[in-house]
Amino acid sequence: MQVENNEKATESKQGMVIYCDGGCRPNPGPGGWGLHGYLFSYQAPKKGTGLSDYALTASGYVPKAKESEKTPRITPIHYVDGYGCFSFDISNNLAELAAGINALRHASQYDVDLVQIYTDSEHVCNGINSWVHNWRNNGWLKADGSEIANVKYWRELSELRDTLVARGVEVKFSWVKGHTDALKEHDTIIGNVVADRL
């Protein structure tokens, strides 16, 4: 009887993978953000997902050429595509922050136990994974007492993450290679390519 309950609990769990990207041209200048991903259940898929070259996993798209037998596949519940722009000139860093914020806003609407965010911005990854903790402890100032650029957006990003974590959600921010024509086909991060297009 206990095993049945555990199986049902596992079947009902959900997670979300979101690739996000932002940019402007020139820098600073007009810009926006895009995101792409999927909400999923941990159940193995009963049929194909419609992607001939990629498998969907809890850690993102995996090229089928690199997939191993141990790669656990998931069942997508729905796909996520979003985009937006600013009514004022922005920097690339602000556009990347906005992408992360909107990814977490979307994830916050669902009962999930994992949110995996992928970004090609090392600035955002380093900020949310390392710098934010020290900034918060220092009254949202840098170690030298100077102001943090885009502090309003950093605060919102960290507050959204903290709210999810307080609900028991594991939130991961990971860096991926940005889209570029110079990448070999097997190194392309398809989720990042779609987010960039959006």
N, CA and C atoms as a LAMMPS dump frame, in Angstrom:
ITEM: TIMESTEP
0
ITEM: NUMBER OF ATOMS
594
ITEM: BOX BOUNDS ff ff ff
-5.0000000000000000e+02 5.0000000000000000e+02
-5.0000000000000000e+02 5.0000000000000000e+02
-5.0000000000000000e+02 5.0000000000000000e+02
ITEM: ATOMS id mol type element x y z
1 1 1 N 0.833 -1.204 0
2 1 2 C 0 0 0
3 1 3 C 0.869 1.257 0
4 2 1 N 1.909 1.287 0.832
5 2 2 C 2.795 2.45 0.87
6 2 3 C 3.47 2.655 -0.483
7 3 1 N 3.84 1.591 -1.158
8 3 2 C 4.498 1.701 -2.458
9 3 3 C 3.573 2.371 -3.457
10 4 1 N 2.282 2.004 -3.437
11 4 2 C 1.325 2.623 -4.357
12 4 3 C 1.277 4.14 -4.146
13 5 1 N 1.245 4.565 -2.876
14 5 2 C 1.19 5.994 -2.591
15 5 3 C 2.425 6.713 -3.12
16 6 1 N 3.598 6.084 -2.933
17 6 2 C 4.829 6.701 -3.424
18 6 3 C 4.82 6.783 -4.943
19 7 1 N 4.313 5.743 -5.606
20 7 2 C 4.262 5.761 -7.068
21 7 3 C 3.337 6.874 -7.555
22 8 1 N 2.197 7.027 -6.898
23 8 2 C 1.271 8.075 -7.297
24 8 3 C 1.887 9.451 -7.073
25 9 1 N 2.63 9.621 -5.988
26 9 2 C 3.274 10.904 -5.724
27 9 3 C 4.303 11.205 -6.813
28 10 1 N 5.058 10.185 -7.212
29 10 2 C 6.059 10.387 -8.259
30 10 3 C 5.393 10.752 -9.573
31 11 1 N 4.282 10.083 -9.902
32 11 2 C 3.591 10.342 -11.161
33 11 3 C 3.059 11.769 -11.228
34 12 1 N 2.68 12.344 -10.085
35 12 2 C 2.06 13.665 -10.11
36 12 3 C 3.083 14.797 -10.079
37 13 1 N 4.361 14.495 -9.849
38 13 2 C 5.368 15.551 -9.779
39 13 3 C 5.632 16.135 -11.153
40 14 1 N 5.932 17.434 -11.132
41 14 2 C 6.196 18.157 -12.375
42 14 3 C 7.451 18.999 -12.214
43 15 1 N 8.067 19.306 -13.346
44 15 2 C 9.208 20.198 -13.365
45 15 3 C 9.119 21.09 -14.583
46 16 1 N 10.043 22.043 -14.674
47 16 2 C 10.048 22.956 -15.808
48 16 3 C 11.488 23.243 -16.221
49 17 1 N 11.716 23.231 -17.518
50 17 2 C 12.994 23.619 -18.105
51 17 3 C 12.73 24.84 -18.976
52 18 1 N 13.504 25.912 -18.768
53 18 2 C 13.337 27.124 -19.58
54 18 3 C 14.704 27.632 -20.023
55 19 1 N 14.826 27.855 -21.317
56 19 2 C 15.989 28.516 -21.895
57 19 3 C 15.604 29.978 -22.09
58 20 1 N 16.461 30.901 -21.642
59 20 2 C 16.112 32.311 -21.792
60 20 3 C 17.285 33.089 -22.381
61 21 1 N 16.949 34.157 -23.097
62 21 2 C 17.962 34.969 -23.759
63 21 3 C 17.453 36.398 -23.87
64 22 1 N 18.368 37.336 -23.877
65 22 2 C 18.015 38.732 -24.034
66 22 3 C 19.116 39.451 -24.785
67 23 1 N 18.784 40.583 -25.355
68 23 2 C 19.797 41.332 -26.069
69 23 3 C 19.269 42.655 -26.563
70 24 1 N 20.182 43.48 -27.043
71 24 2 C 19.817 44.76 -27.626
72 24 3 C 20.833 45.102 -28.71
73 25 1 N 20.44 46.006 -29.58
74 25 2 C 21.327 46.42 -30.662
75 25 3 C 21.019 47.855 -31.006
76 26 1 N 21.961 48.81 -30.86
77 26 2 C 23.301 48.639 -30.282
78 26 3 C 23.211 48.469 -28.773
79 27 1 N 24.333 48.388 -28.105
80 27 2 C 24.363 48.198 -26.656
81 27 3 C 24.933 49.455 -25.999
82 28 1 N 24.14 50.258 -25.271
83 28 2 C 22.694 50.116 -25.051
84 28 3 C 21.892 50.561 -26.271
85 29 1 N 20.64 50.103 -26.284
86 29 2 C 19.748 50.432 -27.381
87 29 3 C 18.438 49.694 -27.232
88 30 1 N 17.629 49.658 -28.296
89 30 2 C 16.369 48.925 -28.247
90 30 3 C 16.639 47.437 -28.024
91 31 1 N 15.856 46.822 -27.178
92 31 2 C 16.106 45.41 -26.898
93 31 3 C 14.915 44.691 -26.324
94 32 1 N 15.118 43.405 -26.098
95 32 2 C 14.047 42.58 -25.559
96 32 3 C 14.568 41.248 -25.06
97 33 1 N 13.653 40.353 -24.754
98 33 2 C 13.996 39.052 -24.193
99 33 3 C 13.107 37.988 -24.82
100 34 1 N 13.569 36.74 -24.755
101 34 2 C 12.784 35.601 -25.218
102 34 3 C 13.036 34.401 -24.324
103 35 1 N 12.053 33.517 -24.27
104 35 2 C 12.251 32.27 -23.524
105 35 3 C 11.5 31.132 -24.194
106 36 1 N 12.062 29.938 -24.019
107 36 2 C 11.477 28.726 -24.595
108 36 3 C 11.766 27.559 -23.65
109 37 1 N 10.815 26.687 -23.513
110 37 2 C 11.026 25.51 -22.669
111 37 3 C 9.79 24.651 -22.598
112 38 1 N 9.691 23.912 -21.493
113 38 2 C 8.542 23.016 -21.344
114 38 3 C 8.294 22.667 -19.878
115 39 1 N 7.019 22.49 -19.56
116 39 2 C 6.567 21.915 -18.299
117 39 3 C 6.473 20.429 -18.531
118 40 1 N 6.904 19.618 -17.563
119 40 2 C 6.917 18.175 -17.789
120 40 3 C 6.51 17.403 -16.55
121 41 1 N 6.105 16.156 -16.766
122 41 2 C 5.933 15.2 -15.675
123 41 3 C 7.095 14.22 -15.77
124 42 1 N 7.422 13.603 -14.644
125 42 2 C 8.564 12.69 -14.613
126 42 3 C 8.244 11.32 -15.206
127 43 1 N 7.008 11.105 -15.618
128 43 2 C 6.649 9.827 -16.233
129 43 3 C 7.372 9.666 -17.561
130 44 1 N 7.774 8.437 -17.855
131 44 2 C 8.38 8.161 -19.158
132 44 3 C 7.315 8.354 -20.229
133 45 1 N 7.692 8.893 -21.383
134 45 2 C 6.69 9.134 -22.436
135 45 3 C 6.141 7.834 -23.001
136 46 1 N 4.847 7.841 -23.295
137 46 2 C 4.213 6.664 -23.883
138 46 3 C 4.356 6.661 -25.394
139 47 1 N 4.662 7.832 -25.956
140 47 2 C 4.883 7.94 -27.393
141 47 3 C 5.927 9.015 -27.629
142 48 1 N 6.332 9.191 -28.854
143 48 2 C 7.35 10.18 -29.184
144 48 3 C 6.88 11.597 -28.905
145 49 1 N 7.845 12.512 -28.813
146 49 2 C 7.522 13.905 -28.526
147 49 3 C 7.467 14.747 -29.79
148 50 1 N 7.713 14.138 -30.934
149 50 2 C 7.659 14.872 -32.184
150 50 3 C 8.971 15.509 -32.587
151 51 1 N 10.007 15.318 -31.795
152 51 2 C 11.324 15.866 -32.108
153 51 3 C 12.224 14.736 -32.599
154 52 1 N 12.612 14.792 -33.856
155 52 2 C 13.386 13.682 -34.415
156 52 3 C 14.834 13.681 -33.945
157 53 1 N 15.389 14.847 -33.597
158 53 2 C 16.81 14.919 -33.262
159 53 3 C 17.107 15.078 -31.771
160 54 1 N 16.084 15.362 -30.965
161 54 2 C 16.311 15.654 -29.547
162 54 3 C 15.377 14.845 -28.657
163 55 1 N 15.907 14.444 -27.494
164 55 2 C 15.105 13.819 -26.447
165 55 3 C 14.837 14.863 -25.378
166 56 1 N 13.655 14.855 -24.801
167 56 2 C 13.327 15.763 -23.71
168 56 3 C 13.645 15.074 -22.395
169 57 1 N 14.403 15.781 -21.53
170 57 2 C 14.758 15.246 -20.22
171 57 3 C 14.5 16.319 -19.17
172 58 1 N 14.631 15.939 -17.901
173 58 2 C 14.457 16.9 -16.809
174 58 3 C 15.584 17.924 -16.789
175 59 1 N 16.672 17.646 -17.502
176 59 2 C 17.762 18.612 -17.574
177 59 3 C 17.854 19.289 -18.919
178 60 1 N 16.805 19.234 -19.717
179 60 2 C 16.774 19.955 -20.975
180 60 3 C 16.795 19.045 -22.186
181 61 1 N 16.915 19.679 -23.348
182 61 2 C 17.004 18.931 -24.602
183 61 3 C 18.352 18.224 -24.665
184 62 1 N 18.33 16.957 -25.056
185 62 2 C 19.562 16.197 -25.255
186 62 3 C 19.555 15.69 -26.691
187 63 1 N 20.61 16.006 -27.482
188 63 2 C 20.651 15.469 -28.844
189 63 3 C 20.604 13.941 -28.79
190 64 1 N 19.763 13.345 -29.606
191 64 2 C 19.628 11.882 -29.58
192 64 3 C 20.954 11.196 -29.875
193 65 1 N 21.834 11.869 -30.626
194 65 2 C 23.15 11.299 -30.92
195 65 3 C 24.004 11.184 -29.658
196 66 1 N 23.718 12.013 -28.642
197 66 2 C 24.496 11.992 -27.397
198 66 3 C 23.744 11.284 -26.266
199 67 1 N 22.533 10.85 -26.524
200 67 2 C 21.702 10.235 -25.496
201 67 3 C 22.216 8.839 -25.174
202 68 1 N 22.213 8.502 -23.893
203 68 2 C 22.575 7.139 -23.49
204 68 3 C 21.314 6.413 -23.018
205 69 1 N 21.431 5.13 -22.822
206 69 2 C 20.283 4.34 -22.345
207 69 3 C 19.881 4.759 -20.941
208 70 1 N 20.798 5.392 -20.214
209 70 2 C 20.521 5.803 -18.838
210 70 3 C 19.869 7.182 -18.762
211 71 1 N 19.741 7.879 -19.888
212 71 2 C 19.118 9.195 -19.886
213 71 3 C 17.616 9.052 -19.658
214 72 1 N 17.115 9.518 -18.496
215 72 2 C 15.672 9.379 -18.245
216 72 3 C 14.873 10.41 -19.033
217 73 1 N 13.976 9.935 -19.853
218 73 2 C 13.098 10.84 -20.603
219 73 3 C 11.889 11.201 -19.759
220 74 1 N 11.28 12.318 -20.114
221 74 2 C 10.099 12.819 -19.401
222 74 3 C 8.962 13.005 -20.402
223 75 1 N 7.784 13.296 -19.881
224 75 2 C 6.633 13.557 -20.735
225 75 3 C 6.307 15.053 -20.693
226 76 1 N 6.392 15.735 -21.841
227 76 2 C 6.041 17.167 -21.83
228 76 3 C 4.543 17.342 -21.6
229 77 1 N 4.203 18.324 -20.789
230 77 2 C 2.795 18.668 -20.55
231 77 3 C 2.401 19.807 -21.483
232 78 1 N 3.25 20.824 -21.531
233 78 2 C 3.072 21.878 -22.539
234 78 3 C 4.405 22.595 -22.758
235 79 1 N 4.506 23.225 -23.916
236 79 2 C 5.702 23.99 -24.253
237 79 3 C 5.497 25.445 -23.869
238 80 1 N 6.604 26.143 -23.608
239 80 2 C 6.592 27.526 -23.166
240 80 3 C 7.341 28.363 -24.192
241 81 1 N 6.716 29.39 -24.726
242 81 2 C 7.368 30.356 -25.593
243 81 3 C 6.905 31.736 -25.155
244 82 1 N 7.846 32.65 -24.935
245 82 2 C 7.491 33.994 -24.52
246 82 3 C 8.521 34.994 -24.985
247 83 1 N 8.106 36.237 -25.095
248 83 2 C 9.018 37.293 -25.51
249 83 3 C 8.44 38.637 -25.091
250 84 1 N 9.315 39.633 -25.045
251 84 2 C 8.884 40.979 -24.704
252 84 3 C 9.966 41.978 -25.058
253 85 1 N 9.611 43.253 -25.013
254 85 2 C 10.582 44.298 -25.332
255 85 3 C 10.428 45.444 -24.344
256 86 1 N 11.348 46.382 -24.415
257 86 2 C 11.35 47.54 -23.535
258 86 3 C 10.964 48.79 -24.311
259 87 1 N 10.368 49.741 -23.62
260 87 2 C 9.975 51.004 -24.257
261 87 3 C 11.061 52.058 -24.096
262 88 1 N 12.235 51.633 -23.619
263 88 2 C 13.377 52.534 -23.442
264 88 3 C 14.641 51.76 -23.773
265 89 1 N 15.722 52.472 -24.046
266 89 2 C 16.991 51.824 -24.368
267 89 3 C 17.516 51.069 -23.145
268 90 1 N 18.059 49.887 -23.405
269 90 2 C 18.552 49.035 -22.328
270 90 3 C 19.943 48.523 -22.688
271 91 1 N 20.571 47.834 -21.722
272 91 2 C 21.85 47.168 -21.96
273 91 3 C 21.594 45.679 -22.187
274 92 1 N 22.583 44.996 -22.748
275 92 2 C 22.476 43.543 -22.906
276 92 3 C 22.247 42.867 -21.558
277 93 1 N 22.972 43.329 -20.523
278 93 2 C 22.827 42.701 -19.208
279 93 3 C 21.407 42.829 -18.672
280 94 1 N 20.793 43.994 -18.867
281 94 2 C 19.416 44.174 -18.403
282 94 3 C 18.463 43.274 -19.187
283 95 1 N 18.685 43.137 -20.488
284 95 2 C 17.837 42.257 -21.295
285 95 3 C 17.949 40.807 -20.819
286 96 1 N 19.159 40.366 -20.493
287 96 2 C 19.359 38.998 -20.001
288 96 3 C 18.684 38.806 -18.635
289 97 1 N 18.783 39.822 -17.777
290 97 2 C 18.102 39.762 -16.477
291 97 3 C 16.597 39.664 -16.657
292 98 1 N 16.052 40.452 -17.571
293 98 2 C 14.607 40.423 -17.826
294 98 3 C 14.161 39.046 -18.291
295 99 1 N 14.981 38.392 -19.099
296 99 2 C 14.648 37.038 -19.556
297 99 3 C 14.562 36.085 -18.369
298 100 1 N 15.539 36.153 -17.466
299 100 2 C 15.517 35.294 -16.279
300 100 3 C 14.331 35.575 -15.374
301 101 1 N 14.015 36.852 -15.192
302 101 2 C 12.872 37.245 -14.366
303 101 3 C 11.582 36.679 -14.944
304 102 1 N 11.396 36.839 -16.243
305 102 2 C 10.161 36.348 -16.864
306 102 3 C 10.086 34.83 -16.864
307 103 1 N 11.216 34.158 -16.94
308 103 2 C 11.221 32.695 -16.831
309 103 3 C 10.73 32.268 -15.447
310 104 1 N 11.237 32.917 -14.401
311 104 2 C 10.811 32.56 -13.041
312 104 3 C 9.368 32.968 -12.77
313 105 1 N 8.939 34.1 -13.323
314 105 2 C 7.525 34.487 -13.178
315 105 3 C 6.62 33.398 -13.745
316 106 1 N 6.982 32.902 -14.922
317 106 2 C 6.166 31.855 -15.543
318 106 3 C 6.184 30.584 -14.702
319 107 1 N 7.366 30.175 -14.278
320 107 2 C 7.485 28.938 -13.483
321 107 3 C 6.707 29.032 -12.181
322 108 1 N 6.609 30.237 -11.614
323 108 2 C 5.924 30.424 -10.325
324 108 3 C 4.436 30.1 -10.386
325 109 1 N 3.882 30.036 -11.586
326 109 2 C 2.456 29.767 -11.744
327 109 3 C 2.113 28.278 -11.641
328 110 1 N 3.13 27.422 -11.518
329 110 2 C 2.897 25.98 -11.582
330 110 3 C 3.377 25.275 -10.315
331 111 1 N 2.763 24.124 -10.058
332 111 2 C 3.158 23.284 -8.935
333 111 3 C 4.281 22.37 -9.43
334 112 1 N 5.511 22.813 -9.237
335 112 2 C 6.679 22.079 -9.727
336 112 3 C 7.64 21.821 -8.573
337 113 1 N 8.513 20.837 -8.741
338 113 2 C 9.544 20.618 -7.739
339 113 3 C 10.931 20.973 -8.261
340 114 1 N 11.028 21.281 -9.568
341 114 2 C 12.298 21.658 -10.176
342 114 3 C 12.059 22.724 -11.239
343 115 1 N 12.896 23.764 -11.219
344 115 2 C 12.926 24.747 -12.3
345 115 3 C 14.378 24.843 -12.752
346 116 1 N 14.643 24.415 -13.969
347 116 2 C 15.982 24.479 -14.55
348 116 3 C 16.001 25.605 -15.57
349 117 1 N 16.773 26.658 -15.275
350 117 2 C 16.896 27.8 -16.174
351 117 3 C 18.252 27.721 -16.873
352 118 1 N 18.247 27.877 -18.186
353 118 2 C 19.481 27.951 -18.959
354 118 3 C 19.592 29.339 -19.581
355 119 1 N 20.777 29.933 -19.47
356 119 2 C 21.036 31.241 -20.058
357 119 3 C 22.444 31.25 -20.643
358 120 1 N 22.633 32.029 -21.701
359 120 2 C 23.983 32.172 -22.243
360 120 3 C 24.685 33.388 -21.646
361 121 1 N 24.12 33.945 -20.587
362 121 2 C 24.714 35.095 -19.904
363 121 3 C 25.481 34.639 -18.66
364 122 1 N 26.807 34.694 -18.741
365 122 2 C 27.616 34.379 -17.562
366 122 3 C 27.343 35.395 -16.459
367 123 1 N 27.036 36.626 -16.841
368 123 2 C 26.727 37.691 -15.881
369 123 3 C 25.529 37.297 -15.006
370 124 1 N 24.467 36.806 -15.636
371 124 2 C 23.277 36.398 -14.883
372 124 3 C 23.578 35.172 -14.019
373 125 1 N 24.264 34.181 -14.586
374 125 2 C 24.592 32.964 -13.817
375 125 3 C 25.454 33.286 -12.603
376 126 1 N 26.526 34.057 -12.809
377 126 2 C 27.39 34.421 -11.683
378 126 3 C 26.632 35.251 -10.665
379 127 1 N 25.8 36.166 -11.146
380 127 2 C 25.05 37.024 -10.237
381 127 3 C 24.104 36.256 -9.34
382 128 1 N 23.263 35.418 -9.934
383 128 2 C 22.249 34.723 -9.133
384 128 3 C 22.852 33.582 -8.315
385 129 1 N 23.904 32.957 -8.821
386 129 2 C 24.504 31.825 -8.108
387 129 3 C 25.54 32.244 -7.07
388 130 1 N 26.112 33.447 -7.188
389 130 2 C 27.185 33.846 -6.268
390 130 3 C 27 35.249 -5.705
391 131 1 N 26.976 36.255 -6.576
392 131 2 C 27.068 37.643 -6.137
393 131 3 C 25.885 38.108 -5.308
394 132 1 N 24.667 37.655 -5.633
395 132 2 C 23.449 38.15 -4.967
396 132 3 C 23.524 37.967 -3.456
397 133 1 N 24.056 36.853 -3.018
398 133 2 C 24.138 36.57 -1.573
399 133 3 C 24.933 37.673 -0.864
400 134 1 N 26.094 38.006 -1.413
401 134 2 C 26.927 39.048 -0.803
402 134 3 C 26.288 40.426 -0.927
403 135 1 N 25.68 40.717 -2.088
404 135 2 C 25.021 42.009 -2.261
405 135 3 C 23.922 42.204 -1.232
406 136 1 N 23.131 41.163 -1.028
407 136 2 C 22.023 41.253 -0.069
408 136 3 C 22.567 41.517 1.336
409 137 1 N 23.611 40.787 1.713
410 137 2 C 24.212 40.974 3.036
411 137 3 C 24.861 42.34 3.192
412 138 1 N 25.187 42.984 2.081
413 138 2 C 25.846 44.286 2.102
414 138 3 C 24.861 45.42 1.811
415 139 1 N 23.574 45.162 2.025
416 139 2 C 22.562 46.195 1.798
417 139 3 C 22.378 46.533 0.332
418 140 1 N 22.552 45.538 -0.544
419 140 2 C 22.422 45.686 -1.986
420 140 3 C 23.414 46.709 -2.541
421 141 1 N 24.652 46.614 -2.027
422 141 2 C 25.771 47.393 -2.538
423 141 3 C 26.927 46.441 -2.831
424 142 1 N 27.83 46.86 -3.72
425 142 2 C 29.042 46.082 -3.968
426 142 3 C 29.945 46.148 -2.749
427 143 1 N 30.954 45.305 -2.72
428 143 2 C 31.874 45.254 -1.58
429 143 3 C 32.543 46.603 -1.33
430 144 1 N 32.783 47.384 -2.4
431 144 2 C 33.421 48.691 -2.244
432 144 3 C 32.416 49.793 -1.901
433 145 1 N 31.146 49.43 -1.7
434 145 2 C 30.114 50.395 -1.332
435 145 3 C 29.439 51.071 -2.504
436 146 1 N 29.868 50.753 -3.732
437 146 2 C 29.256 51.376 -4.912
438 146 3 C 27.945 50.688 -5.274
439 147 1 N 27.159 51.375 -6.088
440 147 2 C 25.849 50.85 -6.48
441 147 3 C 25.986 49.706 -7.473
442 148 1 N 25.03 48.817 -7.426
443 148 2 C 24.965 47.69 -8.354
444 148 3 C 24.141 48.125 -9.556
445 149 1 N 24.659 47.899 -10.747
446 149 2 C 23.881 48.223 -11.954
447 149 3 C 22.647 47.325 -11.998
448 150 1 N 21.511 47.911 -12.346
449 150 2 C 20.254 47.17 -12.496
450 150 3 C 19.802 46.499 -11.191
451 151 1 N 20.072 47.133 -10.057
452 151 2 C 19.784 46.523 -8.756
453 151 3 C 18.307 46.149 -8.609
454 152 1 N 17.415 46.965 -9.137
455 152 2 C 15.973 46.662 -9.05
456 152 3 C 15.673 45.29 -9.674
457 153 1 N 16.322 44.996 -10.79
458 153 2 C 16.09 43.737 -11.494
459 153 3 C 16.777 42.562 -10.787
460 154 1 N 17.97 42.809 -10.244
461 154 2 C 18.631 41.749 -9.47
462 154 3 C 17.789 41.371 -8.252
463 155 1 N 17.226 42.375 -7.602
464 155 2 C 16.398 42.099 -6.417
465 155 3 C 15.172 41.27 -6.807
466 156 1 N 14.539 41.647 -7.914
467 156 2 C 13.351 40.893 -8.331
468 156 3 C 13.711 39.459 -8.696
469 157 1 N 14.807 39.271 -9.419
470 157 2 C 15.235 37.919 -9.791
471 157 3 C 15.492 37.075 -8.547
472 158 1 N 16.198 37.634 -7.573
473 158 2 C 16.509 36.854 -6.369
474 158 3 C 15.274 36.61 -5.516
475 159 1 N 14.353 37.571 -5.472
476 159 2 C 13.119 37.38 -4.699
477 159 3 C 12.239 36.291 -5.32
478 160 1 N 12.142 36.291 -6.645
479 160 2 C 11.365 35.24 -7.313
480 160 3 C 11.965 33.866 -7.04
481 161 1 N 13.298 33.778 -7.13
482 161 2 C 13.961 32.505 -6.85
483 161 3 C 13.716 32.087 -5.407
484 162 1 N 13.881 33.011 -4.461
485 162 2 C 13.711 32.693 -3.048
486 162 3 C 12.285 32.247 -2.735
487 163 1 N 11.3 32.857 -3.395
488 163 2 C 9.898 32.467 -3.195
489 163 3 C 9.677 31.026 -3.644
490 164 1 N 10.24 30.663 -4.789
491 164 2 C 10.12 29.283 -5.261
492 164 3 C 10.826 28.319 -4.318
493 165 1 N 12.025 28.665 -3.878
494 165 2 C 12.782 27.804 -2.966
495 165 3 C 12.013 27.607 -1.66
496 166 1 N 11.372 28.666 -1.17
497 166 2 C 10.575 28.569 0.067
498 166 3 C 9.398 27.615 -0.105
499 167 1 N 8.934 27.431 -1.345
500 167 2 C 7.863 26.467 -1.632
501 167 3 C 8.403 25.047 -1.765
502 168 1 N 9.719 24.878 -1.653
503 168 2 C 10.314 23.549 -1.775
504 168 3 C 10.766 23.216 -3.186
505 169 1 N 10.84 24.236 -4.041
506 169 2 C 11.239 24.03 -5.431
507 169 3 C 12.761 24.156 -5.54
508 170 1 N 13.38 23.222 -6.246
509 170 2 C 14.801 23.333 -6.543
510 170 3 C 14.937 24.22 -7.782
511 171 1 N 15.667 25.327 -7.65
512 171 2 C 15.853 26.267 -8.753
513 171 3 C 17.321 26.262 -9.144
514 172 1 N 17.588 25.962 -10.418
515 172 2 C 18.96 25.914 -10.917
516 172 3 C 19.117 26.897 -12.069
517 173 1 N 20.169 27.699 -12.005
518 173 2 C 20.559 28.549 -13.129
519 173 3 C 21.858 27.99 -13.684
520 174 1 N 21.874 27.662 -14.972
521 174 2 C 23.053 27.086 -15.607
522 174 3 C 23.389 27.849 -16.876
523 175 1 N 24.689 27.944 -17.15
524 175 2 C 25.162 28.634 -18.341
525 175 3 C 25.249 27.655 -19.509
526 176 1 N 24.872 28.119 -20.694
527 176 2 C 25.037 27.35 -21.931
528 176 3 C 25.714 28.234 -22.967
529 177 1 N 26.356 27.586 -23.931
530 177 2 C 26.963 28.333 -25.034
531 177 3 C 25.872 29.074 -25.78
532 178 1 N 26.179 30.31 -26.156
533 178 2 C 25.233 31.084 -26.943
534 178 3 C 25.129 30.552 -28.357
535 179 1 N 24.052 30.911 -29.022
536 179 2 C 23.841 30.534 -30.408
537 179 3 C 24.921 31.205 -31.254
538 180 1 N 25.467 30.504 -32.185
539 180 2 C 26.422 31.084 -33.133
540 180 3 C 26.557 30.161 -34.326
541 181 1 N 26.742 30.738 -35.474
542 181 2 C 26.922 29.931 -36.681
543 181 3 C 28.229 29.149 -36.632
544 182 1 N 29.164 29.58 -35.75
545 182 2 C 30.466 28.919 -35.681
546 182 3 C 30.388 27.579 -34.939
547 183 1 N 29.309 27.361 -34.179
548 183 2 C 29.188 26.096 -33.449
549 183 3 C 28.943 24.942 -34.409
550 184 1 N 29.529 23.815 -34.089
551 184 2 C 29.235 22.617 -34.86
552 184 3 C 27.814 22.189 -34.53
553 185 1 N 27.184 21.52 -35.456
554 185 2 C 25.772 21.168 -35.288
555 185 3 C 25.51 20.426 -33.982
556 186 1 N 26.415 19.493 -33.587
557 186 2 C 26.161 18.711 -32.372
558 186 3 C 26.383 19.523 -31.093
559 187 1 N 26.974 20.738 -31.212
560 187 2 C 27.162 21.591 -30.05
561 187 3 C 26.056 22.638 -29.901
562 188 1 N 25.155 22.706 -30.868
563 188 2 C 24.079 23.685 -30.823
564 188 3 C 23.142 23.382 -29.658
565 189 1 N 22.801 24.403 -28.887
566 189 2 C 21.838 24.268 -27.777
567 189 3 C 20.508 24.732 -28.341
568 190 1 N 19.669 23.776 -28.751
569 190 2 C 18.46 24.107 -29.494
570 190 3 C 17.523 25.027 -28.704
571 191 1 N 17.404 24.818 -27.389
572 191 2 C 16.538 25.682 -26.598
573 191 3 C 17.01 27.122 -26.59
574 192 1 N 18.325 27.32 -26.554
575 192 2 C 18.877 28.667 -26.595
576 192 3 C 18.654 29.325 -27.95
577 193 1 N 18.748 28.54 -29.012
578 193 2 C 18.52 29.056 -30.374
579 193 3 C 17.075 29.567 -30.491
580 194 1 N 16.123 28.8 -29.984
581 194 2 C 14.715 29.193 -30.064
582 194 3 C 14.463 30.435 -29.215
583 195 1 N 15.025 30.473 -27.994
584 195 2 C 14.85 31.641 -27.133
585 195 3 C 15.421 32.888 -27.789
586 196 1 N 16.577 32.763 -28.447
587 196 2 C 17.188 33.9 -29.126
588 196 3 C 16.298 34.398 -30.265
589 197 1 N 15.717 33.48 -31.025
590 197 2 C 14.839 33.891 -32.122
591 197 3 C 13.62 34.637 -31.596
592 198 1 N 13.094 34.167 -30.47
593 198 2 C 11.923 34.836 -29.891
594 198 3 C 12.287 36.22 -29.379
